Amino acid sequence: MKPYLPANSNVPINVTAISTTSGIATVVINGIKAKLLYNSTWGATISTPSKTGPFGIIAMATDGAGNQSSSTIRVISDGMPPYLKVTSTASMTRNGIMWGKYDLPSLTIMATTFCADMAPQIAINVNGKKITDISQATIEGYSAKIATVSFKSSGTYKVNIVATDTISGLSTSASYIVNARVDNQNPHISNVSYDKYIGPNEPMKISVVATDDNGIGVSKVMIGDKAASKVNDDTWEATLLSAKSTSSGYEKFTVKAIDYLGHELPLTEKYFVDVNPPHISMISIASTNIDGTYWNKGNEPIKIEISATTDSGVSPQTEVIINKDPIAYSGNNFTSIDLTSP
């Protein structure tokens, strides 16, 4: 007899009863009077419990002399549907999409029953196509049916699964809409905007555009040692302090865009730290200089050439004051002024 029987069912039970002297008069199985089927085989139909679990089948035989003998066997009533477990190799599921970091994700389907040594029947189809590569193995003491569903390309797939317990006849079904994609590319950084020339230890606002094209999306942007704030769909901002330099020169910072799968792209930018004030030189153009006084021949004006430069090479804002009359010159490093009156 099978150690498992379907729960809440009428099940025929056969027993063998033999008496070599007076013969078997009656056989009772779980309170049901059995019928002689043939030779020494007796049969009766009993009702199994509605609850899942072990129960006993007791057969009582009485011979013609009134002698009785009984035998009990323990079986299990199975009223449970199969257990179905579906897992995926996706690195992350985001917005309903299963993402693979390097390859397309796949599904692993496992089905077991309450009866540990009785694997269920299982039927699987993907977009209407039947999956036939189904194996059987013992998993944690249970005989299981196992199948791996792989996807050939990014896209949307409908997966239908039906597992049937061969003892109870009960089924467990599941249906999944799987959107499988792979993202094995780094995100992109563009439009890095900041002051290319700045003084030492000054706030420097930096903005970048970080995109991931058709990938899973940018999860974080690091600018220097600071996590940038997202100001719109693709733009991120952070404020750094420029280097505390004691001499003018170029410094660097790194921008790093990281997607939800951990792919990252670093980009190094440089800026100039200018620690010195502008350098100014003045040269007078005159015929002669006598005791600090400049002289020119005739009525020609005396000229003064003023050169203003910076360490960074950016033209400074230049203001020249002549007899308390300020004249601003911007955008040029060199200025020539005519002194038309003494």
Salt bridges, closest charged atoms under 4 A:
ASP213 OD2 - HIS188 NE2 2.86
GLU237 OE1 - LYS205 NZ 3.69
GLU264 OE2 - LYS256 NZ 3.55
ASP311 OD1 - HIS279 NE2 2.76
